[in-house]
């Protein structure tokens, strides 16, 4: 493992505890002659600030102090080279499995090279309009097509590797990674997928035809979603954080991303420990 010389901090700025912990981390790293940069949105005074995309390119390690949403905001901007240490500042997260109390000891382990990472599959999405690509973006959790301001059914056709699957009339469709299988896809009835398994999950949202069920695809499948020409109120959302309006006739193509996300694994709990905690399994 390469020596860590620079660390990037991504902080949930509306959490005072996260800001306090960030200052402790900055002081601790400074004593060890490690340079620190902060996310420009963090509002962390006295630390050089960079936009998220540049931050992900400049550092050897990313430390996220917040929740799963905070981690997602930086994870899809990495090229898979930078390991991410996620520290949850509230309830235990699916992605931020290190607790606040464990943060400093875990950071010391990472700097000493005593850590392992989990490689999480990503998605690459292309939005095409009138035959021309107008937007390309990556996702860690999911790519979602839904109805917009009006709560009405959206019509769209889906093909896999140019083979027609079906035409949906539904509230939308979720294309999820294994990591995203415990997010929106789960609430739509999709399966829980162990995150080291590389698959693509299609989960329709409240389909008009009740026999439309979630489908699990191989990782190299290319999913093509064509919005019906008459549709005027549909929305494309990436990881629940980036949204863009869709027009009738738009085509959304989703495939496995070129770079996986590298998450530092907590030695104190397994993926199934997190599932039991988050989903209340075994509770009486």
C-alpha positions in Angstrom: 0.0 0.0 0.0 1.3 3.4 -0.9 2.1 5.8 1.9 -0.6 8.4 2.6 0.7 11.9 2.3 -2.5 13.9 1.7 -5.9 13.5 3.1 -9.2 15.0 1.9 -12.0 15.7 4.4 -15.7 15.7 3.4 -17.8 16.9 6.3 -21.6 17.1 6.8 -21.6 20.8 7.6 -24.9 21.0 9.4 -23.6 18.5 12.1 -21.6 20.3 14.8 -20.2 17.0 16.0 -18.9 16.3 12.5 -17.1 19.7 12.4 -15.7 19.1 15.9 -14.3 15.7 14.8 -13.0 17.2 11.6 -10.9 19.7 13.6 -9.5 16.9 15.7 -8.6 15.0 12.6 -6.9 18.1 11.1 -4.8 18.6 14.2 -3.9 14.9 14.5 -2.8 14.7 10.9 -0.9 18.0 11.1 1.2 16.6 14.0 2.1 13.7 11.6 3.1 16.1 8.8 0.2 15.0 6.6 -1.3 17.6 4.4 -5.1 18.1 4.6 -7.6 19.5 2.1 -11.3 20.0 2.8 -14.4 19.9 0.7 -15.2 23.4 -0.3 -18.8 22.9 1.0 -17.6 21.9 4.5 -17.0 25.4 5.8 -13.9 24.2 7.7 -11.9 27.3 8.5 -8.1 27.2 8.3 -7.9 24.3 5.9 -7.3 24.6 2.1 -10.6 24.0 0.3 -11.2 22.3 -3.0 -14.3 21.4 -5.0 -15.3 17.7 -4.6 -14.1 16.6 -8.1 -10.6 18.2 -7.6 -10.4 16.9 -4.0 -10.9 13.4 -5.2 -8.0 13.8 -7.7 -5.5 15.5 -5.3 -5.5 13.2 -2.2 -4.3 9.8 -1.2 -7.2 9.1 1.2 -10.7 10.5 1.6 -12.2 10.7 5.1 -16.0 11.3 5.1 -17.6 12.5 8.4 -21.4 12.3 7.9 -23.7 9.7 6.7 -24.2 7.6 3.6 -25.5 10.5 1.6 -22.3 12.5 2.4 -20.2 9.6 1.2 -22.1 9.2 -2.0 -21.6 12.9 -2.8 -17.8 12.3 -3.2 -17.7 8.5 -4.0 -19.0 8.9 -7.6 -16.3 11.5 -8.3 -13.4 9.2 -7.5 -11.6 7.1 -10.1 -11.4 4.1 -7.8 -7.8 4.9 -6.9 -8.6 6.8 -3.6 -9.7 4.7 -0.6 -12.6 6.2 1.4 -12.9 6.0 5.1 -16.6 6.6 6.0 -17.4 7.7 9.6 -21.1 7.8 10.5 -22.1 10.7 12.7 -25.6 9.4 13.5 -27.1 6.0 13.1 -24.9 3.3 11.6 -24.8 3.5 7.8 -24.6 0.9 5.1 -21.6 2.7 3.6 -20.3 4.6 6.7 -19.9 1.6 9.0 -17.2 3.2 11.3 -18.7 4.9 14.3 -17.6 8.3 15.7 -15.9 6.6 18.7 -13.9 4.4 16.3 -12.8 7.2 14.0 -9.4 8.1 15.4 -8.2 4.5 16.1 -9.4 3.5 12.6 -7.6 6.5 11.0 -4.4 5.4 12.8 -4.8 1.9 11.4 -5.2 3.2 7.9 -2.1 5.4 8.1 -0.1 2.4 9.4 -1.4 0.4 6.4 -3.3 -2.0 8.5 -6.6 -2.0 6.7 -8.6 -3.7 3.9 -10.9 -2.3 1.3 -14.1 -3.4 -0.4 -14.5 -2.7 -4.1 -18.0 -1.5 -4.9 -19.4 -1.7 -8.4 -20.6 1.6 -10.0 -22.8 2.5 -13.0 -22.1 4.6 -16.0 -25.1 6.5 -17.4 -25.6 8.3 -20.7 -28.6 10.4 -21.5 -29.2 10.9 -25.2 -31.7 13.3 -26.8 -32.5 13.2 -30.5 -29.7 10.8 -31.1 -27.0 12.9 -29.4 -25.4 12.3 -25.9 -26.2 15.3 -23.7 -25.1 14.1 -20.3 -22.8 11.4 -18.9 -22.7 10.7 -15.2 -21.6 7.9 -12.8 -23.6 6.4 -9.9 -22.7 4.4 -6.9 -26.2 3.4 -5.6 -28.7 3.8 -8.4 -30.0 5.5 -11.6 -33.7 6.2 -11.3 -36.4 7.3 -13.7 -39.6 8.6 -12.1 -42.6 10.8 -12.7 -41.9 14.5 -12.1 -44.1 17.1 -10.5 -47.3 15.3 -11.5 -48.1 12.0 -9.8 -48.9 10.0 -12.9 -47.7 6.9 -14.6 -44.7 7.1 -16.8 -44.4 4.9 -20.0 -41.0 3.7 -21.1 -39.6 0.6 -22.9 -36.5 -1.3 -21.7 -34.1 -3.4 -23.6 -31.0 -5.4 -22.5 -28.1 -5.7 -25.0 -30.6 -4.5 -27.7 -33.0 -7.3 -26.8 -36.5 -6.0 -25.9 -37.6 -6.8 -22.3 -40.9 -5.0 -22.0 -42.7 -1.7 -22.0 -43.5 -0.5 -18.5 -46.3 1.8 -17.3 -45.2 2.6 -13.8 -44.2 5.3 -11.3 -40.7 4.7 -12.5 -37.7 2.3 -12.7 -34.6 1.8 -10.5 -31.4 0.5 -12.0 -29.3 -0.4 -8.9 -25.9 -1.7 -8.0 -25.5 -4.3 -5.2 -24.6 -1.3 -3.0 -27.8 0.4 -4.0 -29.9 -2.7 -3.4 -30.4 -1.6 0.2 -31.5 1.9 -0.9 -34.5 2.9 -3.0 -34.6 -0.4 -4.7 -35.3 -2.2 -1.4 -38.3 0.0 -0.8 -39.6 -0.9 -4.3 -39.4 -4.6 -3.5 -36.0 -5.3 -4.9 -33.6 -8.0 -3.5 -30.8 -7.4 -1.1 -27.6 -8.2 -2.9 -24.3 -8.8 -1.1 -22.1 -5.9 -2.2 -19.2 -8.0 -3.5 -21.5 -9.6 -6.1 -21.3 -7.8 -9.4 -24.9 -7.6 -10.8 -27.3 -4.9 -12.1 -30.8 -4.9 -10.5 -33.9 -3.5 -12.3 -36.7 -2.7 -9.9 -40.0 -1.2 -11.3 -41.7 1.3 -9.0 -45.4 0.6 -8.5 -45.9 -1.0 -12.0 -49.4 -0.9 -13.5 -48.9 -4.6 -14.5 -48.4 -6.5 -11.2 -46.4 -9.3 -12.9 -43.6 -6.8 -13.6 -41.1 -7.9 -11.0 -37.5 -7.0 -10.2 -34.9 -8.6 -12.5 -31.2 -9.3 -11.8 -28.8 -9.0 -14.7 -25.2 -9.9 -15.3 -22.7 -7.0 -14.7 -21.8 -6.5 -18.4 -25.4 -6.0 -19.5 -26.3 -2.8 -21.2 -29.7 -1.5 -20.1 -31.4 0.9 -22.5 -34.5 2.8 -21.3 -36.5 4.7 -23.9 -39.0 7.3 -22.6 -42.3 7.3 -24.6 -42.5 10.2 -27.0 -45.6 11.6 -25.5 -44.1 11.8 -22.0 -43.5 15.4 -20.7 -43.1 14.9 -17.0 -40.3 12.5 -16.2 -37.1 12.9 -14.2 -33.7 11.1 -14.1 -32.0 11.0 -10.7 -28.5 9.8 -9.8 -27.9 8.5 -6.3 -30.9 10.5 -5.1 -28.7 13.6 -5.4 -28.4 14.8 -9.0 -31.6 15.3 -11.0 -32.3 16.2 -14.6 -35.7 16.5 -16.4 -36.4 14.1 -19.2 -38.2 14.7 -22.5 -40.4 12.4 -24.5 -38.1 10.3 -26.8 -35.1 10.5 -24.5 -32.9 7.4 -24.1 -31.0 6.5 -20.9 -28.3 3.9 -21.3 -26.9 2.3 -18.1 -23.9 -0.1 -17.9 -21.2 -1.0 -15.4 -18.9 1.8 -14.6 -15.2 1.5 -15.5 -14.0 2.2 -12.0 -15.2 0.6 -8.7 -15.4 2.6 -5.5 -12.9 1.6 -2.8 -14.4 1.6 0.7 -12.2 0.9 3.8 -13.7 -2.0 5.6 -14.5 -1.7 9.4 -12.8 -4.6 11.3 -15.4 -4.3 14.0 -18.5 -5.4 12.0 -19.5 -7.4 8.9 -22.0 -6.4 6.2 -24.5 -8.7 7.9 -24.0 -6.9 11.3 -24.9 -3.7 9.5 -28.0 -5.3 7.9 -29.2 -6.6 11.3 -28.7 -3.2 12.8 -30.3 -1.1 10.0 -33.2 -3.5 9.2 -34.0 -4.6 12.8 -33.5 -8.3 12.0 -33.9 -10.4 15.1 -35.5 -7.6 17.1 -38.4 -8.6 19.4 
